[in-house]
Amino acid sequence: ESSKFRADSLGNESEIDANDLVDIGVFGEDENGEEVTLYLTKHWVTSGEQQITVQVPSLPLRAGIDPRYKLVDRHKDDNVVAVTLDEDGQEGSG
């Protein structure tokens, strides 16, 4: 889910429509437990809920939007989430 806000000179925010190219990233671990980037590509992101499906070469552990924090964001802690497996063994963000 994405939203975009514009702040005035006093810091008052108002929501505006988003239609931006934003990095989508998926991360895993190598055999040494070090984080590796499995996928990092820009996608068009609009306001509201959307679904982006990507294929990666190995088990993903985390995924998110703007994972390198290139955009101004007052709530960076919700950009990347852990990837979990559902009952069928299929991956789903969680």
C-alpha positions in Angstrom: 0.0 0.0 0.0 1.4 3.4 -0.9 0.5 7.0 -0.1 2.2 10.3 -0.8 2.0 13.5 1.1 3.1 17.1 0.5 4.1 19.3 3.5 3.8 23.1 3.5 6.3 25.4 5.1 4.7 24.9 8.5 4.9 21.1 8.2 1.2 20.6 7.6 0.7 17.5 5.4 -1.9 16.9 2.7 -2.3 13.7 0.7 -1.6 13.8 -3.0 -1.8 11.2 -5.7 1.2 9.0 -6.1 2.4 7.9 -9.5 6.2 7.4 -9.1 9.0 5.1 -10.1 10.1 3.5 -6.8 12.6 0.7 -6.0 11.1 -2.6 -5.1 13.6 -4.9 -3.4 13.8 -8.5 -2.3 16.6 -9.7 0.0 17.9 -13.1 1.1 21.1 -14.4 2.7 24.2 -16.1 1.3 25.8 -19.2 2.8 27.6 -16.9 5.4 24.4 -15.4 6.6 25.2 -12.0 4.9 22.3 -10.2 3.3 22.2 -10.4 -0.5 20.0 -8.5 -2.9 17.9 -10.9 -4.9 15.9 -8.2 -6.8 16.1 -4.4 -6.9 14.2 -2.8 -9.8 12.1 0.4 -10.2 8.3 -0.1 -10.6 5.5 2.4 -11.1 3.8 2.8 -7.8 0.4 4.6 -7.4 -1.6 5.5 -4.4 -3.5 2.8 -2.6 -3.1 -1.0 -2.5 -1.3 -2.8 -5.3 0.4 -6.2 -5.8 3.8 -6.6 -7.5 4.9 -10.2 -8.3 8.6 -11.0 -8.9 10.7 -14.1 -9.3 13.9 -14.5 -7.4 16.7 -17.1 -7.6 16.6 -18.2 -4.0 14.5 -18.0 -0.8 13.6 -14.4 0.0 13.7 -13.3 3.6 12.6 -9.6 3.3 10.9 -7.5 0.7 9.7 -4.0 0.4 9.3 -0.6 -1.3 12.1 1.9 -1.3 14.3 -0.4 0.7 17.4 1.9 0.4 15.3 4.9 1.7 16.0 7.2 -1.3 12.7 9.0 -0.9 11.8 11.3 2.0 9.8 9.2 4.4 8.8 10.0 7.9 7.9 6.3 8.6 10.8 4.3 7.2 10.2 1.4 9.6 7.3 0.1 7.4 9.1 0.0 4.1 10.5 -3.6 4.3 8.8 -6.6 5.9 9.8 -10.2 6.5 8.7 -12.8 3.9 6.8 -15.7 5.3 5.5 -19.0 3.9 1.8 -19.8 3.9 0.3 -23.2 4.6 0.9 -24.4 1.1 4.6 -23.5 1.3 4.0 -20.5 -1.0 5.7 -17.2 -0.2 3.6 -14.3 1.0 4.7 -11.1 2.6 4.0 -10.8 6.2 
